[in-house]
Every structure is written in structure tokens, then in C-alpha cells.
Amino acid sequence: MSQKTFFITGANSGFGLAIAAAADCEGHRVIGTVRSGASRSFLAERLPRVHSVLCDVTEFDRIPNIVRRVEEEHGPVDVLINNAGYGHEGILEESPLEEMRRQFDVNVFGAVAIAKAFMPLFRERRSGFIVNVTSMGGMITMPGIAFYCGSKFALQGISEVMRSEMAPFGVRVTALCPGSFRTDWAGRSMARTDRSIADYDALFDPIRKARQEKSGKQLGDPDKLATAVLRLIESDNPPPQLLLGSDALKFVSERVERLQQEIAEWKSVTVSTDG
């Protein structure tokens, strides 16, 4: 693959760091966003060739100027990796709406704000690749992560529309849908709502305990995900969404099968409303 310029949000940890490292190793120019001076120093130590940019994706009004300055200093960006995000865990009835708003601000509005800053540039150049990191949680649901799944379902749908709207201009868009990987998603990066309703103990307490115990021991390897992303970028016909991880394949496939069964079972009711 010829040298490309990558813009990666949330580049100091998790998938962002792994993709930045893989792209840098392959000789690509990488610009990574971080939210603090400490994160900037960490990224500089780990990946000294990566250019860091201070950017909080929820400061929506600042993003266009940040993107403009990046292109002035480093040249046209070829690949946007919309990676910044985090997980919220909490029973829906127990979780304040403020926590939902924060989840959507980062995972949905932040990702869309970054994409919108690059879309006119990509459109005018008739080239570019947008990778929106969603989750298998954007295609299936699990108890206790309603806000997270809601945000990822939203980004999944937006990505599909973005793909359709940008295709006439030679801009490719793929939603990346990872399963469980060895990142900090279920550890220090996860926001957890305190428990308050005993009725949910039997359902949710074992789920929360298992998720905490499994953190850092998941099957998915972030470095192998990064390799898969570089392979995706090379494709002339990338998919609308790319599942990554055997658990994502299993759970999403089962959901598709259930959906097909539900459609068949309720078909007579579905078509009864015509006319």
C-alpha cells in the first residue's frame, strides 16, 4: 500500500493506539488525537513518529479548525479512523439521563462531528476512507449496556447512510464492529452506574462481575485488529460493516437467524396492514 495519512481519534489507548502503531510501522503518516497533556506525553513515548493533536471530540465547534490546521501542517488526510469512544454500564432504570447524554455526545455526536469536518475535503478530492468504530453492540444488545448499545446502533445506522451519500464521490465508509478485545473498554475506561434497585440483582450482578473478571483476558487481540484494519483500507470494495472477532461473528449471526424467524412467524400480521 502506498503511503497514506491517517487521522485517528483516541490514539493513546485501545484500538486507536494499536491502529496508530500498525500504520506507523508500515510507513504511513499518522496524526492521533488525545485529550490531555499526559496522554500526549504517553503517545510520544510509545510512538515518537506519530503527530499528536489535542482534541476533545465533544468540543464540536473546535473540530473544523483542528482538522483544517492538521491538513495545513501535514497535507491531505486519506484515512479517518473514528475511534474515540467509551462504554457505559448500568441498568436502564437506574441510569441517569445525564449519563446517556454523555455517552451519545462522545460515541455519536463526536464521531459525526469529526466525520463532517472531513467529508467536504474528501468529497472535493473525490477520495478518502472513513472507518467508524462501532461494536458488535451496534448490531446486538445485552442487559446492562443500553446507553452503549443505543449509541453504537445510532452510529451504525449513520455510517450506512454516510456510505451511501459519499459513494458517488469515491469516498469509502465502513463501520468496524469488534467483539470483545483486550482493551480498557471493560476496565478503567468504562463508566459504571451505581446499583440502586434490588429487583435487578439476580439479572445484572452476575453480568457485571463476569465482565470485570474477564477484562484484560478477552480473546480478541488489538494488534490483530489493527492488521485487519490496514487490510480493509487496501480493499477496493470494502464492506458496509466488518465484524471482528469470533464472538462478534457468533452473536450477530444468531441475531440474524432470530430476526429471520421473527419475520417469518409474524409475516401475516406484517402484510395485513397494506391497503
Buried (B, 14 or more C-beta within 10 A) or exposed (E): EEEBBBBBBBBBBBBBBBBBBBBBEBEBBBBBBBBEEEBBEBBBEBBEEBBBBBBBBBEBEBBBEBBEEBBEEBEBBBBBBBBBBBBBBBBBEBBEEEBBEBBBBBBBBBBBBBBBBBBEBBBEBEBBBBBBBBBBBBBBBBEBBBBBBBBBBBBBEBBBEBBEEBEEBEBBBBBBBBBBBBBBBBBEBBBBBEBEEEEBEEEBEEBBEEBBEBBEEBEBEBBBBBBBBBEBBEEEEBEEBBBBBEBBBBBBEEBEEEEEEEEEEEEEEEEEEEE
